[in-house]
Amino acid sequence: MAKTTITFEIEKQNKNSVRYKEVPKEGMPPVLGSIYVQKWFAGNSQTIEVTLDKK
């Protein structure tokens, strides 16, 4: 079906996780908003990408 890749940039670091805020595409509202990623996985990444695939 339709795949969408969403870019997130770092917003805040907590004790064990990092909060990333969505960077919406121009003229479009956010799809997910903010997400939390565990620090062991996020490492020092300033940006991450998430791909959604609608089935």
N, CA, C and O atoms as a GROMACS GRO file, in nm:
protein
  220
    1MET      N    1   0.084  -0.119   0.000
    1MET     CA    2   0.000   0.000   0.000
    1MET      C    3   0.089   0.125   0.000
    1MET      O    4   0.170   0.144  -0.090
    2ALA      N    5   0.072   0.211   0.102
    2ALA     CA    6   0.146   0.338   0.105
    2ALA      C    7   0.249   0.339   0.216
    2ALA      O    8   0.218   0.310   0.332
    3LYS      N    9   0.374   0.372   0.179
    3LYS     CA   10   0.480   0.387   0.278
    3LYS      C   11   0.510   0.534   0.297
    3LYS      O   12   0.514   0.611   0.201
    4THR      N   13   0.531   0.573   0.422
    4THR     CA   14   0.565   0.710   0.455
    4THR      C   15   0.685   0.708   0.549
    4THR      O   16   0.687   0.634   0.647
    5THR      N   17   0.785   0.791   0.519
    5THR     CA   18   0.901   0.804   0.607
    5THR      C   19   0.890   0.937   0.679
    5THR      O   20   0.874   1.042   0.617
    6ILE      N   21   0.899   0.931   0.812
    6ILE     CA   22   0.884   1.049   0.896
    6ILE      C   23   1.018   1.078   0.964
    6ILE      O   24   1.082   0.987   1.017
    7THR      N   25   1.059   1.204   0.962
    7THR     CA   26   1.184   1.245   1.023
    7THR      C   27   1.155   1.306   1.160
    7THR      O   28   1.059   1.382   1.177
    8PHE      N   29   1.240   1.273   1.257
    8PHE     CA   30   1.229   1.325   1.393
    8PHE      C   31   1.361   1.388   1.433
    8PHE      O   32   1.467   1.340   1.394
    9GLU      N   33   1.354   1.497   1.511
    9GLU     CA   34   1.476   1.558   1.566
    9GLU      C   35   1.467   1.556   1.717
    9GLU      O   36   1.359   1.560   1.775
   10ILE      N   37   1.583   1.551   1.780
   10ILE     CA   38   1.589   1.539   1.925
   10ILE      C   39   1.521   1.659   1.992
   10ILE      O   40   1.538   1.773   1.950
   11GLU      N   41   1.444   1.630   2.095
   11GLU     CA   42   1.372   1.735   2.168
   11GLU      C   43   1.420   1.742   2.313
   11GLU      O   44   1.444   1.850   2.366
   12LYS      N   45   1.434   1.624   2.377
   12LYS     CA   46   1.468   1.622   2.519
   12LYS      C   47   1.525   1.485   2.555
   12LYS      O   48   1.485   1.383   2.500
   13GLN      N   49   1.621   1.485   2.648
   13GLN     CA   50   1.675   1.358   2.698
   13GLN      C   51   1.628   1.336   2.841
   13GLN      O   52   1.635   1.426   2.924
   14ASN      N   53   1.580   1.216   2.867
   14ASN     CA   54   1.539   1.176   3.000
   14ASN      C   55   1.643   1.079   3.056
   14ASN      O   56   1.746   1.057   2.993
   15LYS      N   57   1.616   1.021   3.170
   15LYS     CA   58   1.712   0.930   3.234
   15LYS      C   59   1.747   0.811   3.144
   15LYS      O   60   1.864   0.781   3.123
   16ASN      N   61   1.646   0.745   3.090
   16ASN     CA   62   1.668   0.624   3.010
   16ASN      C   63   1.621   0.633   2.867
   16ASN      O   64   1.635   0.537   2.791
   17SER      N   65   1.564   0.747   2.828
   17SER     CA   66   1.510   0.758   2.693
   17SER      C   67   1.534   0.898   2.635
   17SER      O   68   1.572   0.991   2.706
   18VAL      N   69   1.511   0.909   2.506
   18VAL     CA   70   1.524   1.035   2.434
   18VAL      C   71   1.391   1.063   2.366
   18VAL      O   72   1.334   0.975   2.302
   19ARG      N   73   1.341   1.186   2.380
   19ARG     CA   74   1.216   1.224   2.314
   19ARG      C   75   1.252   1.296   2.184
   19ARG      O   76   1.330   1.391   2.182
   20TYR      N   77   1.194   1.247   2.075
   20TYR     CA   78   1.213   1.306   1.944
   20TYR      C   79   1.082   1.370   1.898
   20TYR      O   80   0.975   1.313   1.917
   21LYS      N   81   1.092   1.487   1.836
   21LYS     CA   82   0.975   1.559   1.786
   21LYS      C   83   0.973   1.548   1.634
   21LYS      O   84   1.075   1.566   1.568
   22GLU      N   85   0.856   1.518   1.581
   22GLU     CA   86   0.840   1.503   1.436
   22GLU      C   87   0.865   1.635   1.365
   22GLU      O   88   0.827   1.742   1.412
   23VAL      N   89   0.931   1.625   1.250
   23VAL     CA   90   0.949   1.740   1.160
   23VAL      C   91   0.850   1.718   1.047
   23VAL      O   92   0.879   1.642   0.954
   24PRO      N   93   0.731   1.783   1.052
   24PRO     CA   94   0.629   1.757   0.951
   24PRO      C   95   0.670   1.809   0.814
   24PRO      O   96   0.745   1.906   0.802
   25LYS      N   97   0.620   1.743   0.712
   25LYS     CA   98   0.644   1.789   0.575
   25LYS      C   99   0.568   1.919   0.554
   25LYS      O  100   0.463   1.941   0.614
   26GLU      N  101   0.621   2.004   0.470
   26GLU     CA  102   0.564   2.137   0.448
   26GLU      C  103   0.417   2.128   0.408
   26GLU      O  104   0.380   2.058   0.314
   27GLY      N  105   0.334   2.202   0.482
   27GLY     CA  106   0.191   2.208   0.454
   27GLY      C  107   0.111   2.090   0.507
   27GLY      O  108  -0.010   2.081   0.482
   28MET      N  109   0.175   2.000   0.580
   28MET     CA  110   0.106   1.882   0.631
   28MET      C  111   0.110   1.882   0.784
   28MET      O  112   0.208   1.929   0.843
   29PRO      N  113   0.006   1.830   0.850
   29PRO     CA  114   0.009   1.818   0.996
   29PRO      C  115   0.097   1.700   1.037
   29PRO      O  116   0.124   1.612   0.955
   30PRO      N  117   0.141   1.696   1.163
   30PRO     CA  118   0.220   1.582   1.211
   30PRO      C  119   0.140   1.451   1.205
   30PRO      O  120   0.019   1.451   1.224
   31VAL      N  121   0.210   1.342   1.179
   31VAL     CA  122   0.146   1.211   1.175
   31VAL      C  123   0.153   1.144   1.312
   31VAL      O  124   0.054   1.089   1.360
   32LEU      N  125   0.270   1.149   1.376
   32LEU     CA  126   0.290   1.084   1.506
   32LEU      C  127   0.313   1.183   1.620
   32LEU      O  128   0.281   1.152   1.735
   33GLY      N  129   0.367   1.300   1.591
   33GLY     CA  130   0.398   1.396   1.698
   33GLY      C  131   0.533   1.367   1.757
   33GLY      O  132   0.635   1.378   1.688
   34SER      N  133   0.536   1.330   1.885
   34SER     CA  134   0.661   1.297   1.954
   34SER      C  135   0.667   1.149   1.984
   34SER      O  136   0.564   1.085   2.007
   35ILE      N  137   0.789   1.094   1.984
   35ILE     CA  138   0.808   0.955   2.021
   35ILE      C  139   0.927   0.944   2.117
   35ILE      O  140   1.016   1.029   2.116
   36TYR      N  141   0.926   0.841   2.198
   36TYR     CA  142   1.034   0.813   2.291
   36TYR      C  143   1.112   0.692   2.241
   36TYR      O  144   1.053   0.591   2.201
   37VAL      N  145   1.246   0.704   2.242
   37VAL     CA  146   1.334   0.595   2.202
   37VAL      C  147   1.432   0.570   2.316
   37VAL      O  148   1.486   0.666   2.373
   38GLN      N  149   1.454   0.446   2.350
   38GLN     CA  150   1.546   0.413   2.459
   38GLN      C  151   1.688   0.458   2.423
   38GLN      O  152   1.731   0.447   2.309
   39LYS      N  153   1.759   0.510   2.524
   39LYS     CA  154   1.894   0.563   2.502
   39LYS      C  155   1.990   0.458   2.447
   39LYS      O  156   2.078   0.491   2.367
   40TRP      N  157   1.976   0.332   2.488
   40TRP     CA  158   2.068   0.229   2.441
   40TRP      C  159   2.060   0.215   2.290
   40TRP      O  160   2.158   0.176   2.226
   41PHE      N  161   1.943   0.246   2.231
   41PHE     CA  162   1.927   0.237   2.086
   41PHE      C  163   1.956   0.370   2.018
   41PHE      O  164   2.022   0.373   1.914
   42ALA      N  165   1.909   0.478   2.075
   42ALA     CA  166   1.923   0.611   2.013
   42ALA      C  167   2.068   0.657   2.008
   42ALA      O  168   2.108   0.722   1.912
   43GLY      N  169   2.146   0.623   2.109
   43GLY     CA  170   2.285   0.666   2.112
   43GLY      C  171   2.295   0.818   2.108
   43GLY      O  172   2.226   0.886   2.185
   44ASN      N  173   2.379   0.872   2.021
   44ASN     CA  174   2.398   1.017   2.008
   44ASN      C  175   2.325   1.074   1.887
   44ASN      O  176   2.356   1.186   1.845
   45SER      N  177   2.230   1.002   1.831
   45SER     CA  178   2.160   1.047   1.710
   45SER      C  179   2.079   1.173   1.735
   45SER      O  180   1.994   1.177   1.824
   46GLN      N  181   2.105   1.276   1.656
   46GLN     CA  182   2.029   1.400   1.664
   46GLN      C  183   1.898   1.390   1.587
   46GLN      O  184   1.800   1.456   1.621
   47THR      N  185   1.896   1.307   1.482
   47THR     CA  186   1.774   1.284   1.404
   47THR      C  187   1.757   1.134   1.382
   47THR      O  188   1.854   1.059   1.378
   48ILE      N  189   1.632   1.094   1.366
   48ILE     CA  190   1.600   0.955   1.332
   48ILE      C  191   1.489   0.958   1.227
   48ILE      O  192   1.421   1.059   1.211
   49GLU      N  193   1.472   0.847   1.156
   49GLU     CA  194   1.364   0.832   1.060
   49GLU      C  195   1.286   0.708   1.093
   49GLU      O  196   1.343   0.605   1.130
   50VAL      N  197   1.154   0.717   1.079
   50VAL     CA  198   1.065   0.604   1.102
   50VAL      C  199   0.983   0.587   0.974
   50VAL      O  200   0.930   0.684   0.921
   51THR      N  201   0.974   0.463   0.926
   51THR     CA  202   0.895   0.434   0.807
   51THR      C  203   0.768   0.360   0.848
   51THR      O  204   0.773   0.257   0.914
   52LEU      N  205   0.654   0.414   0.806
   52LEU     CA  206   0.524   0.352   0.832
   52LEU      C  207   0.474   0.291   0.701
   52LEU      O  208   0.485   0.352   0.595
   53ASP      N  209   0.419   0.170   0.710
   53ASP     CA  210   0.368   0.101   0.593
   53ASP      C  211   0.223   0.063   0.621
   53ASP      O  212   0.196  -0.024   0.703
   54LYS      N  213   0.130   0.128   0.552
   54LYS     CA  214  -0.013   0.097   0.569
   54LYS      C  215  -0.044  -0.030   0.493
   54LYS      O  216  -0.011  -0.042   0.375
   55LYS      N  217  -0.108  -0.123   0.560
   55LYS     CA  218  -0.146  -0.252   0.497
   55LYS      C  219  -0.294  -0.255   0.470
   55LYS      O  220  -0.344  -0.355   0.418
   0.00000   0.00000   0.00000
